[in-house]
């Protein structure tokens, strides 16, 4: 069965950086959509960054543009989220997702309802 396993979360000071990884098994991420989402306590899950790996087309939430970068390594079948200039409001559980329900999502790849496969999440805590 398809599995997505996130890693790389932890604690950071405001202004610091973290790099999250998402290792996907039993499903190739070579030409598909993959996204990163986050959910803070008491809040709904929100799309942070996503990409179509076939063309390196990426999309970002306004709150993270210029600070976060999504990428992937086809050989490792792994997606990454580089998070720089972290802010306390970035504190949340971060999830990766793939297996789009539809083709041609473009910026709709930031919607969590468009994915079939999800990881268990990795916690990111940013202190001021």
Phi and psi in degrees as a GROMACS rama.xvg file:
@    title "Ramachandran Plot"
@    xaxis  label "Phi"
@    yaxis  label "Psi"
@TYPE xy
-71.5056  134.439  UNK-2
-131.581  141.859  UNK-3
-125.955  124.309  UNK-4
-123.115  117.793  UNK-5
-89.1346  151.78  UNK-6
-153.79  168.493  UNK-7
101.726  -4.42976  UNK-8
-70.4362  171.637  UNK-9
160.06  -156.122  UNK-10
-108.865  146.468  UNK-11
-149.281  156.391  UNK-12
-83.7492  154.564  UNK-13
-56.408  136.199  UNK-14
91.1448  -10.2071  UNK-15
-85.9857  -171.594  UNK-16
-134.425  152.423  UNK-17
-143.254  152.875  UNK-18
-125.941  117.224  UNK-19
-93.2803  146.793  UNK-20
-122.739  150.709  UNK-21
-135.667  104.226  UNK-22
-90.4417  122.473  UNK-23
-108.384  133.685  UNK-24
-123.208  151.424  UNK-25
64.1705  22.0098  UNK-26
-162.33  121.71  UNK-27
-78.6733  133.683  UNK-28
-100.493  19.5031  UNK-29
-63.9328  -45.9027  UNK-30
-136.956  80.8732  UNK-31
-160.32  179.684  UNK-32
-96.699  142.081  UNK-33
-140.774  140.852  UNK-34
-136.617  158.311  UNK-35
-115.586  135.214  UNK-36
-130.515  162.704  UNK-37
-144.368  154.025  UNK-38
-143.213  119.664  UNK-39
-93.5071  156.098  UNK-40
-55.9027  131.229  UNK-41
79.3265  3.18594  UNK-42
-119.808  159.997  UNK-43
-77.6267  157.052  UNK-44
-69.0523  136.422  UNK-45
-128.001  148.244  UNK-46
-76.5701  132.972  UNK-47
-104.741  -51.3055  UNK-48
-156.266  148.924  UNK-49
-153.35  163.747  UNK-50
-152.76  154.821  UNK-51
-98.6023  113.326  UNK-52
-70.9442  -19.3921  UNK-53
-69.9989  -24.4537  UNK-54
-128.907  4.18507  UNK-55
59.9919  27.5323  UNK-56
-82.7643  125.223  UNK-57
-125.855  155.137  UNK-58
-137.186  146.377  UNK-59
-136.269  148.928  UNK-60
-68.9885  147.805  UNK-61
-57.1801  -33.4942  UNK-62
-67.8803  -17.4378  UNK-63
-120.187  -2.68287  UNK-64
-57.5039  134.031  UNK-65
84.7554  -8.98375  UNK-66
-117.506  -35.6168  UNK-67
-107.956  147.306  UNK-68
-136.116  126.751  UNK-69
-96.6842  141.856  UNK-70
-153.271  176.085  UNK-71
-152.393  159.75  UNK-72
-122.381  109.922  UNK-73
-63.6096  -38.068  UNK-74
-63.2833  -35.5166  UNK-75
-90.2335  -8.36592  UNK-76
51.4509  45.5859  UNK-77
-131.409  138.888  UNK-78
-106.511  155.012  UNK-79
-130.757  155.071  UNK-80
-133.071  106.056  UNK-81
-85.5068  122.711  UNK-82
-117.516  113.231  UNK-83
-114.68  162.581  UNK-84
48.1333  50.8932  UNK-85
-62.838  148.262  UNK-86
-123.346  155.582  UNK-87
-55.5949  -31.8681  UNK-88
-72.1759  -5.33836  UNK-89
-81.9379  -7.08358  UNK-90
-61.8456  123.384  UNK-91
-178.587  171.158  UNK-92
-86.4524  130.462  UNK-93
-107.93  134.724  UNK-94
-124.87  145.987  UNK-95
-107.862  154.534  UNK-96
-145.488  147.38  UNK-97
-150.746  -171.889  UNK-98
74.2667  63.3697  UNK-99
-61.7853  143.083  UNK-100
-78.2476  -19.3667  UNK-101
-137.632  160.783  UNK-102
-94.8624  163.564  UNK-103
64.0927  36.6346  UNK-104
-65.6661  -40.1053  UNK-105
51.5638  -129.398  UNK-106
-66.0607  -15.6043  UNK-107
-70.1396  -5.58119  UNK-108
-70.5271  -4.26087  UNK-109
-86.2342  0.511363  UNK-110
-97.2638  125.897  UNK-111
-67.3193  -24.8529  UNK-112
-68.6742  -10.5618  UNK-113
-90.7159  9.07514  UNK-114
-124.078  147.214  UNK-115
-98.0747  -33.534  UNK-116
-113.9  131.8  UNK-117
-132.223  147.129  UNK-118
-86.5151  178.365  UNK-119
-85.693  -15.2355  UNK-120
100.683  156.576  UNK-121
-138.524  135.252  UNK-122
-83.5329  135.216  UNK-123
-121.433  126.428  UNK-124
-126.625  123.52  UNK-125
-116.733  124.37  UNK-126
-105.24  151.104  UNK-127
